[in-house]
Every structure is written in C-alpha cells, then in structure tokens.
Amino acid sequence: MRDWTGAAALTGVLSLSACSAMLNLTVSGGLDRPEVTFDQGRRACVRDLAVYEKSGDAYTPLWSIAAEGPRCVRLTRIVYGETPAGFTVKSAATPLRADGVYEVTGGGMTTHPLSQVPWRGGARFHFRDGQWRILQARADAVSPTP
C-alpha cells in the first residue's frame, strides 16, 4: 500500500449558546493505517466514531467504536482498526481501498472549562494519489437534553 504524502484537514465550528468551540481534525497515513488527530495533538472528549464507505447514495459501514459506559474518553488520536482503551468495537474494521470515498462521523463533549456541551460532526474524505483529501465537512452543536 502507498504511504501518505499529505494530510487532509478539517475544521469544524460548533456554535454554542454564548460561546464558540472549534474542533480541528487531521487525517493522515496510508490506507492500511489512517490516523485521525484532534486539535493539532490536543485531547478531544470522544464518545463514538464510525467510518462508512460511500458509493452512489449507499453507505457501507466499515468500522465503528463506542466508549464503554456513559462518559466520553479523552484522546489525542484514533488509528483506524485499533480500539482505543475505554472503547468497544461495534463493527470490525474492513480494509480500505484506493480511490474510495469515506464518511467519518463522531461525537462527544466539548471540554471548555466552564461548560460541556455535546458535539457531533463528520467529514467525507477521498484517498487518491497516496493522500487524503477532504470532500465535505460538517459539525453540529447538539443541544443538551434536559
């Protein structure tokens, strides 16, 4: 498999009532071991992460993990197919392929010192010519449930 020659970066902005939070994701590495890094190496509080392959209008699940219990887990990175401590596998990792279009979605909590608000976000990536390219990004602030 080809090694990575670049990285795809995603910046999502989560608008929160009286403040703003920003979550930066970077995807790098080859198809055999892509890695998501949060906020340039800072920790993100993650509850779940899923990867799908997009083909036409269909999404095929390739890998998903979820935190054990109700709390999120603070991580600096997640490597595709490797289950971080504190997570369980919901669906086992399937090999990725060159020229594939992949949708990555996740959720967790913001880690602002004065408040914690749930977040959900994701992006669509394409692996081509040995590097990841972002096709579409989205980030949503999720209102806390009473």
Phi, psi and omega in degrees: 000152182282145176278162182283145177242358181196185180222147174261134182245144179229131174241120177246139179249125178256116180273123181244152190325291184252004182213174178234150175229145180236135179239118178255128176242140174233132177250130180214171178101174179275182180293333183283340185202057179294152184228133174260127177246139183258138172041053177052043177097357176281166180276142173242147179267107189246134175258325182204156176211137179221147178235132179233151170261132180259127177223108186065235177263359184265146175240122178257122179293133180247327181193139174210144179226157177216147178295144176284127181082183187279344184271155175274165181243133180277122183227151173262337181200159173226128178260130181305127178086352178252121183278116179294154176303137179090003180241157171239153179275126176267325171214134185294150182291137176250142180303142177272160181232151178299146181066013176282152174252124187238137176254125178246127178232150179202172178202163180178215180232145171289158184239034177296140183298335183263342180202156175233124182234137177298145175230152171223141178197174180184178180202158175250127182239155176230131177261114183214140179054038175079010178215159179273136177232136179277134178256323182199141179232152174209147176215133183232138170276134180252126180293136177297143178273141181292000000 
